[in-house]
Amino acid sequence: MRPSLLLRPLQKTRTLGPFSVGLPNRTVERTYCECPCSASPAPSSTTALQGKGATSQQGKTEKGEDHRTIGTAQHFFTSDSSSPGTPFFHPDGTHIFQKLTAFIRAQYPDYGFREVLTPTIYKDTLWKQSGHWDNYRDDMFAVTGNTTKKPTETVPRRGSINGDVKSQQIIQEEIDLDNYALKPMNCPGHCLLYKSKRRSYRDLPLRYAEFSPLHRNEISGALSGLTRVRRFHQDDGHIFCRPSQIKEEVLKSLQFVRMVYETLHFCISDLRFFLSTRPKSGFIGTEREWAIAEDQLWAALDSENQTSWTTKEGDGAFYGPKIDIALRDKMGKEHQTATIQLDFQLPQRFGLEYEAPAPELEAQGLTTDDPELRKSKGLVAPVMIHRAVLGSLERFIALLLEHDSGKLPFWLSPRQVIILTVTNRDHIIDPAKNAQRSLSNAPDKHMSEPRQLDHPRYIVDLDDGPESIAQKIVTARKNKYNLICVMGERNLEGGGRDSQHMTFDVEVNRDSQPNMVKTWDTIESIRPGSQAPRQKDRGVGRNSGLSVRLKVWELKKLIESLSGKYL
C-alpha cells in the first residue's frame, strides 16, 4: 500500500523492484520534460536504465533500420522544406495510417467511446481560461485574423433606383483584432462540448474520442522524422467521470493499452510504464489536489499486478499527474506513446458540473444509499481523464517500422498480395485477372450498387509483364509483398480456367511478414497435411523461397484469416 502523498515528502530518486523483463534492481534518476505538456515529451527522454539488460537491449535495437530509411525506401512518407516538421504521406503510408485509426475506432464501442469533432483554431481567451496561454504559449502557433482594412463599399438600399447616390448605404467591414492559436491538444474543446448541456451523475462516465490534427511549435533542432513533428494526429480521448469512478476508468484504460499493444505484437517487456508526478513549478491547482490525484493513479497501477512501473518525480503535465507508456526506438531512446492523465483543474477552470445526490459525499468520491442523505442534491465538478493509446500516430508508425525492421503484418501492410504470371500469354493472364478480382473482393465489372461500409477489400496486385519469373519474384520480395503468388501452366492443369480448380504457388515473404510461425499454423489449419509444418520451422530461419500450393478458395480463406487474426 502506498503511503499518502499528503504526508510523503518528494524523493529525488526511487529504488525499484525487478522489471518484468528480469532486470536487476536499480535506481532511476528523476528527469524533467522540456515542454510543459506531457503529451509531447522532450527529445532527451529518460534513458537512465543502466547495466547489462539495458546495454543488451540497445545493442539489439541498433541492428534495425531507422524509420526514415524504411519510409523513404518503401515510399511511405517524405518531407519538404516548405513545411518543416510536417510529413507528407504517400498512398502506401496513408494506408498504414488509416488502418491504425480504423483498428482503434473498431475498439471504441467496447470501451464506451464516441467520436467527436472540434475546431482547429480558437481565440486566445480559451487558451487563457485553460491555462495553456501561461504555461504552453511558446509551443503554440499563433494565428492573426484579417487586420487589413478594406476600402469603403456602397450598396443600394432596398427599393432604390440605380444611380441615386442619396439612397445608397455605406458599409465598412469590421477588422478582426482577436488573437488566435492552432490547437496543440483537444482537451479544451472537449470541455466546451461537455458544458454545452446539463449533466447528471447518471450520464457519467462520458467518453469522447477524436483524431483531429494537432499543431505544436517544436524548435527546428528537435524535429526528427516522424518521432518529433509539428503537425500530428493523436488517438485522443477524454473521460469525464465521477470521483468514485476514477480507479475503474484508469484500469479500463490500462487494459485498453495492453490489448492494443499485444495485438500489434509488442511484448510487455517492450513497454515502460511511468507515473509522473507534480512539477516543481509551473503547475496549476493546489498541492493537496495533486496529492489526491497521484494517489488515485498509484492505486490503479498497484491493482494492475502484471505491470511493472517507475516513478518520475516532477515530470507531470502542468494540469495533473499522468501514467506514461514509452517504447524504445532502434537507438535505445525512449518515446512516449500511450498516456493516461488525471485532471482536476480543467473542469474547475471551465466550470464543468453535474447534478448528484449527497453532493458533499459525491465530491469526496463516496456514495450512499441513505434515502435521507440522497434527498439533498447539488452540483459537483467531474474529474477529467486524458487518454491516448497509440499517442501520436506519426510517432507510433515510426516505432512500428523500427520494431520489426520494416516488416508489417498482413492486415496492416499496403502490399498484401501480388500475383506473378510465369508468362504474359492471354491463357495465363486472363485467369490471373479473374483470381485477382476474386481475392481482392473487388466488385463485378458491371456492378452499379454501392458497397456496404463494412465490406472488406484486400490489396492484390498483378505483375503480368514480360520479365522472367525469377526477376518478378526478386522485385516482389524487394517491394515487401507479404504473399507472393505464382501462376503458370501447371497451376491450370486439370481445371483450365475454372477458379475452383486453379491453384497458386504461394510464398510467405519472410522479409515482410512477421509472425511466420502463426502464419504457417494458419495455412495448416486451412489445408491440413500441407507442407506448412515443415515450412513453418524452416521459414523463420535463413532459408527463403519456401512455398505451398493452394487453391484459389484456400488462398482467399488465408487472406481473410490473416486479416481477421491481425497477423
C-alpha positions in Angstrom: 0.0 0.0 0.0 1.3 3.4 -0.9 1.8 6.0 1.8 -0.4 9.1 1.3 1.3 11.7 -0.8 -0.1 14.3 1.6 2.4 13.1 4.2 5.2 11.7 1.9 8.0 14.2 1.0 9.2 14.2 -2.6 12.1 11.9 -3.2 14.8 12.7 -5.7 15.3 9.0 -6.6 13.4 5.8 -6.1 14.8 2.3 -6.0 12.6 -0.1 -7.9 11.9 -3.8 -7.8 12.8 -6.0 -10.7 11.1 -5.3 -14.0 9.0 -8.0 -15.8 11.9 -8.5 -18.2 14.1 -9.8 -15.4 16.4 -6.8 -15.0 18.1 -6.4 -11.5 17.1 -3.7 -9.0 18.3 -0.3 -10.0 17.9 3.4 -9.2 16.2 5.6 -11.8 17.1 9.3 -11.7 14.4 12.0 -11.8 14.2 13.8 -15.1 12.2 16.8 -16.3 10.3 17.2 -19.5 11.4 20.2 -21.5 7.9 21.1 -22.7 5.2 21.7 -20.0 2.7 19.3 -21.5 3.4 15.6 -21.2 1.8 14.6 -24.4 4.9 15.7 -26.4 7.9 14.5 -24.5 11.3 16.2 -24.7 13.8 15.0 -27.2 16.0 13.6 -24.5 13.6 11.2 -22.8 14.5 9.1 -19.9 17.4 6.7 -20.6 18.6 6.2 -17.0 18.4 2.4 -17.1 22.0 1.1 -16.8 23.6 -2.3 -16.7 23.7 -5.4 -18.9 20.0 -5.6 -19.5 19.8 -2.1 -20.9 23.0 -2.4 -22.9 21.8 -5.7 -24.4 18.5 -4.1 -25.4 20.2 -1.2 -27.0 22.6 -3.3 -28.9 19.7 -5.4 -30.2 17.7 -2.4 -31.5 20.7 -0.8 -33.2 20.7 -3.7 -35.7 17.4 -2.5 -37.1 16.9 0.2 -39.7 15.9 3.8 -38.9 12.3 4.5 -39.8 13.3 7.4 -42.1 15.4 4.9 -44.2 12.5 2.5 -44.3 9.9 5.1 -45.1 12.0 6.6 -47.9 12.8 3.2 -49.5 9.2 2.0 -49.3 7.7 5.3 -50.4 5.6 5.7 -47.2 6.3 9.3 -46.5 8.5 12.3 -47.4 9.2 15.8 -46.2 9.7 19.2 -47.8 11.3 22.4 -46.7 8.1 24.3 -47.4 6.6 22.8 -44.3 9.3 21.8 -41.8 8.2 19.1 -39.3 5.2 18.1 -41.3 5.3 14.8 -43.0 3.8 14.1 -46.4 2.3 10.6 -46.6 2.3 8.7 -49.9 -0.7 6.4 -50.6 1.0 3.4 -49.0 1.9 5.3 -45.9 -1.6 6.7 -45.7 -2.9 3.1 -45.9 -0.9 2.3 -42.7 -2.2 5.4 -41.0 -5.8 4.7 -42.0 -5.6 1.0 -40.9 -4.3 2.0 -37.5 -7.1 4.6 -37.0 -9.7 2.1 -38.2 -8.3 -0.5 -35.7 -8.6 1.9 -32.8 -12.1 3.0 -34.0 -13.2 -0.6 -34.1 -12.4 -0.9 -30.3 -14.2 2.2 -29.2 -17.7 0.8 -28.8 -16.4 -1.9 -26.4 -14.8 0.8 -24.3 -17.7 3.2 -24.4 -16.1 6.0 -26.5 -17.9 8.2 -29.0 -16.1 10.2 -31.6 -16.4 14.0 -31.8 -15.1 16.8 -34.0 -13.9 20.1 -32.6 -12.4 23.3 -34.2 -8.7 23.5 -35.2 -8.4 27.2 -34.2 -9.5 29.1 -31.1 -9.3 32.6 -29.7 -6.6 33.2 -27.1 -9.3 33.7 -24.5 -10.0 30.0 -24.5 -6.3 29.2 -24.0 -6.0 31.7 -21.2 -9.0 30.1 -19.5 -7.5 26.6 -19.8 -4.0 27.7 -18.6 -2.3 26.8 -21.8 -1.5 30.5 -22.6 0.5 30.9 -19.5 2.2 27.5 -19.5 2.4 26.4 -23.1 2.2 29.5 -25.3 5.8 29.2 -26.6 4.9 25.8 -28.1 1.8 27.0 -29.9 1.3 28.5 -33.3 -0.3 32.0 -33.1 -2.7 32.9 -35.9 -3.7 36.5 -36.7 -7.1 37.4 -38.1 -7.6 39.7 -41.0 -6.3 43.1 -39.9 -6.3 44.7 -43.4 -8.8 47.5 -43.5 -10.9 47.0 -46.7 -11.9 50.1 -48.7 -15.4 51.6 -48.1 -18.1 50.0 -50.1 -21.5 51.3 -51.2 -24.6 49.2 -51.8 -28.1 50.3 -52.9 -30.8 50.2 -50.3 -33.9 48.1 -50.9 -36.2 49.8 -53.5 -33.6 52.3 -54.5 -33.1 53.4 -58.1 -29.7 52.6 -59.6 -27.5 55.7 -59.7 -29.4 57.5 -56.9 -26.4 58.2 -54.6 -28.7 59.6 -51.8 -30.4 56.3 -51.5 -27.2 54.3 -51.0 -25.8 52.9 -47.7 -22.1 53.0 -46.8 -20.7 49.7 -45.4 -17.3 49.1 -44.0 -16.1 45.6 -43.0 -15.0 45.3 -39.4 -11.4 44.4 -38.6 -10.8 41.2 -36.6 -8.4 42.2 -33.8 -8.7 39.0 -31.8 -5.6 36.7 -31.4 -6.0 33.1 -32.3 -3.9 29.9 -32.0 -3.9 26.5 -33.6 -4.8 23.8 -31.0 -2.0 21.8 -29.6 -4.4 19.4 -27.9 -8.2 18.7 -27.8 -9.0 18.9 -24.1 -10.4 22.5 -24.0 -12.7 21.8 -27.0 -14.0 18.6 -25.3 -14.6 20.7 -22.1 -16.8 23.0 -24.2 -18.7 20.0 -25.6 -19.3 18.7 -22.1 -20.5 22.2 -20.9 -22.9 22.5 -23.8 -25.7 20.8 -21.9 -26.9 20.0 -18.4 -25.3 16.8 -17.0 -26.5 14.3 -14.3 -24.4 11.7 -12.4 -26.3 9.1 -14.5 -24.7 10.5 -17.6 -21.2 9.7 -16.3 -18.7 8.4 -17.3 -18.9 10.4 -20.6 -16.1 9.4 -23.1 -15.1 11.5 -26.1 -12.5 10.5 -28.7 -11.0 12.5 -31.6 -8.4 12.1 -34.3 -8.2 15.7 -35.4 -4.7 17.1 -36.4 -2.8 19.0 -33.7 0.0 21.6 -34.1 2.9 22.2 -31.8 5.7 24.7 -32.5 8.6 22.5 -31.8 12.1 24.1 -32.2 13.7 23.2 -35.6 16.6 21.4 -33.9 14.3 18.9 -32.2 12.5 17.8 -35.3 13.2 14.3 -36.3 11.5 12.1 -38.9 8.1 11.1 -37.6 9.1 10.9 -34.0 9.2 14.7 -33.5 6.9 16.8 -35.7 4.9 20.0 -35.7 1.7 18.6 -37.1 0.5 15.2 -35.9 -2.6 13.1 -35.2 -3.4 11.6 -31.9 -5.9 8.9 -30.9 -7.1 11.4 -28.3 -9.7 10.6 -25.7 -11.2 12.3 -22.7 -13.3 10.7 -20.0 -15.5 12.8 -17.7 -16.3 10.8 -14.7 -17.4 10.9 -11.0 -14.6 10.9 -8.4 -15.8 7.4 -7.4 -15.2 6.1 -10.9 -11.6 7.2 -11.3 -9.9 3.9 -10.4 -12.2 1.8 -12.6 -11.7 4.2 -15.6 -7.9 4.2 -15.3 -7.9 0.4 -15.1 -10.0 0.1 -18.2 -7.7 2.5 -20.0 -4.7 0.4 -18.9 -6.4 -2.7 -20.2 -7.2 -1.0 -23.5 -3.5 -0.1 -23.9 -2.4 -3.7 -23.0 -4.9 -5.2 -25.5 -3.8 -2.9 -28.4 -0.1 -3.4 -27.9 -0.4 -7.2 -27.6 -2.5 -7.2 -30.8 0.3 -5.3 -32.5 2.7 -7.9 -31.2 4.7 -5.8 -28.8 5.9 -7.8 -25.8 5.1 -6.3 -22.4 8.9 -6.1 -22.0 8.9 -3.6 -24.9 6.9 -1.2 -22.8 8.0 1.1 -19.9 5.3 2.4 -17.5 5.9 5.6 -15.6 4.0 7.5 -13.0 4.8 11.2 -13.5 4.2 13.5 -10.5 3.7 17.2 -9.8 6.4 19.5 -11.4 8.4 21.7 -9.0 6.9 24.9 -10.6 4.6 26.0 -13.3 1.6 23.8 -12.3 -2.0 24.8 -11.7 -4.1 23.8 -8.7 -3.1 23.1 -5.1 -0.6 20.6 -3.7 -3.4 18.8 -1.9 -5.3 18.3 -5.2 -2.2 17.0 -6.8 -1.5 14.6 -4.0 -5.1 13.1 -4.2 -4.8 12.7 -7.9 -1.4 11.0 -7.7 -2.7 8.6 -5.0 -5.5 7.6 -7.4 -3.1 6.7 -10.2 -0.8 4.9 -7.8 -3.7 2.7 -6.6 -4.7 1.9 -10.2 -1.1 0.9 -11.1 -0.9 -1.2 -8.0 -4.1 -3.0 -9.0 -2.6 -3.9 -12.4 -0.3 -6.5 -10.8 1.1 -7.6 -14.2 2.5 -4.1 -14.8 5.9 -3.0 -13.5 6.3 0.7 -13.4 8.6 3.6 -12.3 8.0 6.9 -10.7 9.3 10.0 -12.5 9.1 12.8 -9.9 8.3 16.2 -11.2 7.5 15.1 -14.8 3.7 15.5 -14.7 1.8 17.8 -17.0 1.1 21.3 -15.7 -2.5 20.4 -15.0 -2.2 17.0 -13.5 -0.2 13.7 -12.9 0.0 11.0 -15.5 0.8 7.5 -16.4 3.1 7.4 -19.5 3.9 4.3 -21.5 7.1 4.5 -23.6 8.7 2.4 -26.4 12.3 2.4 -27.3 13.5 3.1 -30.8 16.4 1.4 -32.6 18.9 3.6 -30.7 17.5 2.6 -27.4 15.9 6.1 -26.9 12.5 6.1 -25.3 9.5 7.8 -26.8 6.2 8.3 -25.1 3.2 6.7 -26.9 0.3 5.9 -24.6 -0.7 8.2 -21.7 -3.4 8.4 -19.0 -3.6 11.7 -17.3 -5.7 12.7 -14.3 -7.0 16.3 -14.3 -9.0 18.1 -11.6 -8.0 21.5 -12.9 -9.6 21.9 -16.3 -13.1 21.0 -15.1 -12.8 23.8 -12.5 -11.4 26.3 -14.9 -14.3 25.7 -17.3 -17.0 25.5 -14.6 -18.0 21.9 -15.6 -20.6 20.4 -13.3 -23.1 17.5 -12.9 -26.0 17.1 -10.6 -25.8 14.4 -8.0 -27.4 13.4 -4.7 -25.5 13.9 -1.5 -23.1 16.3 -3.3 -20.6 16.7 -0.4 -20.0 12.9 -0.3 -20.0 12.7 -4.1 -17.2 15.3 -4.3 -15.1 13.1 -2.0 -15.6 10.0 -4.1 -18.1 8.5 -1.7 -21.6 7.2 -2.4 -24.5 6.4 -0.1 -27.8 4.6 -0.2 -29.2 6.5 2.7 -32.5 8.0 1.4 -32.3 11.0 3.8 -28.8 12.0 2.5 -29.9 11.4 -1.1 -32.7 13.9 -0.8 -30.1 16.6 -0.9 -29.0 17.3 -4.5 -26.3 19.6 -5.8 -23.7 20.3 -8.4 -20.3 18.6 -8.4 -17.3 19.1 -10.6 -16.4 16.0 -12.7 -12.9 14.5 -13.0 -11.3 14.6 -16.4 -9.0 11.8 -17.6 -6.9 12.4 -20.7 -6.2 9.2 -22.5 -4.2 8.2 -25.6 -3.4 4.6 -26.6 -1.1 4.9 -29.6 -0.4 8.6 -28.9 0.9 10.4 -31.9 0.0 8.2 -34.9 3.1 9.5 -36.8 5.4 8.7 -33.9 3.8 5.3 -33.5 4.2 4.4 -37.2 7.9 5.3 -36.8 8.4 3.0 -33.9 6.3 0.2 -35.5 8.5 0.3 -38.6 11.7 0.1 -36.5 10.3 -2.6 -34.2 10.5 -5.3 -36.8 12.9 -3.7 -39.4 10.1 -2.6 -41.7 8.0 -5.8 -41.6 4.3 -5.1 -41.4 1.7 -7.7 -40.6 -0.6 -8.7 -43.4 -3.6 -6.8 -42.1 -1.6 -3.5 -41.8 0.5 -3.9 -44.9 -0.1 -1.7 -48.0 1.3 -4.5 -50.2 -0.6 -7.6 -49.1 -0.6 -9.9 -52.1 0.9 -9.9 -55.6 0.1 -12.4 -58.4 3.0 -13.2 -60.7 2.4 -14.9 -64.1 5.1 -17.1 -65.4 4.3 -15.9 -69.0 2.5 -13.0 -70.4 0.2 -15.1 -72.6 -3.5 -14.5 -72.5 -4.5 -18.0 -71.4 -2.4 -17.3 -68.2 -3.2 -13.6 -67.7 -7.0 -13.9 -68.1 -7.5 -16.4 -65.2 -4.9 -14.5 -63.2 -7.0 -11.3 -63.5 -10.2 -13.2 -62.6 -8.4 -14.5 -59.5 -7.1 -11.0 -58.6 -10.7 -9.7 -58.7 -12.0 -12.5 -56.6 -9.2 -12.4 -54.0 -9.4 -8.6 -53.5 -13.2 -8.7 -53.1 -13.5 -6.2 -55.9 -17.0 -5.6 -57.3 -18.1 -7.1 -60.6 -17.2 -5.0 -63.6 -20.9 -4.2 -64.2 -21.9 -3.7 -60.6 -23.8 -0.4 -60.1 -24.9 -0.8 -56.5 -22.8 0.8 -53.8 -20.8 -1.5 -51.5 -21.6 -1.7 -47.8 -19.4 0.3 -45.4 -18.0 -2.8 -43.7 -17.3 -4.7 -47.0 -13.7 -5.9 -46.7 -11.3 -5.1 -49.5 -7.8 -6.6 -49.9 -4.8 -5.3 -51.8 -4.0 -7.8 -54.6 -1.6 -6.6 -57.3 -0.8 -8.3 -60.6 2.5 -8.4 -62.4 1.9 -9.9 -65.9 4.9 -8.3 -67.6 7.4 -10.0 -69.9 10.2 -10.3 -67.3 11.2 -13.8 -66.2 9.5 -15.3 -63.1 12.8 -15.2 -61.2 13.1 -11.4 -61.8 9.5 -10.9 -60.8 10.0 -12.8 -57.5 13.1 -10.7 -56.6 11.2 -7.5 -57.3 8.2 -8.6 -55.2 10.4 -9.5 -52.3 12.2 -6.2 -52.5 8.8 -4.4 -52.6 7.8 -6.2 -49.3 4.7 -8.1 -50.5 3.5 -10.4 -47.7 2.2 -13.1 -50.0 3.8 -13.8 -53.4 1.5 -16.0 -55.6 2.9 -17.6 -58.8 0.6 -18.8 -61.6 1.9 -20.9 -64.5 0.9 -23.7 -66.8 1.0 -26.3 -64.0 -1.4 -24.2 -61.9 -4.1 -24.6 -64.6 -3.7 -28.3 -65.1 -6.9 -30.3 -64.6 -9.1 -27.3 -64.3 -8.2 -24.9 -67.1 -9.7 -21.5 -66.2 -12.1 -22.9 -63.6 -11.3 -20.9 -60.5 -12.4 -23.8 -58.3 -9.5 -25.9 -59.5 -7.0 -23.2 -60.3 -4.0 -23.1 -57.9 -1.2 -20.8 -56.8 2.3 -21.5 -55.5 2.2 -19.2 -52.5 5.3 -17.9 -50.8 5.1 -16.2 -47.5 7.7 -13.5 -47.7 9.8 -13.7 -44.6 11.3 -10.3 -45.3 7.9 -8.6 -44.9 5.6 -10.9 -43.0 6.3 -11.1 -39.2 4.8 -13.9 -37.1 5.9 -16.6 -39.5 5.0 -19.5 -37.1 1.5 -18.3 -36.6 1.1 -17.6 -40.4 2.2 -21.2 -41.2 -0.1 -22.5 -38.5 -3.0 -20.7 -40.2 -2.1 -22.3 -43.6 -2.0 -25.7 -42.0 -5.5 -25.1 -40.4 -6.8 -24.3 -43.9 -5.1 -27.1 -45.7 -4.3 -29.9 -43.2 -1.5 -32.1 -44.4 0.2 -29.4 -46.5 3.8 -28.6 -46.2 3.1 -26.0 -43.5 4.6 -27.7 -40.5 8.0 -28.2 -42.3 7.8 -24.7 -43.9 7.0 -23.2 -40.5 10.2 -24.5 -39.0 12.4 -23.5 -41.9 10.6 -20.3 -42.8 11.7 -18.5 -39.7 15.4 -19.3 -40.4 17.7 -18.1 -43.2 16.1 -20.1 -46.0 13.6 -18.2 -48.2 11.6 -19.0 -51.3 9.6 -21.7 -49.5 6.0 -22.0 -50.8 2.9 -24.1 -50.6 0.3 -24.8 -53.3 -3.2 -23.5 -52.5 -6.4 -23.4 -54.5 -8.0 -20.0 -55.0 -10.6 -20.6 -52.4 -7.9 -21.7 -49.9 -5.8 -18.6 -50.7 -8.9 -16.4 -50.2 -9.6 -18.0 -46.8 -5.9 -17.5 -45.9 -6.2 -13.8 -46.7 -9.4 -13.4 -44.7 -7.8 -15.3 -41.7 -4.6 -13.2 -41.6 -6.7 -10.1 -41.7 -9.2 -11.3 -39.1 -6.5 -12.5 -36.7 -4.4 -9.3 -37.0 -1.5 -11.3 -38.4 
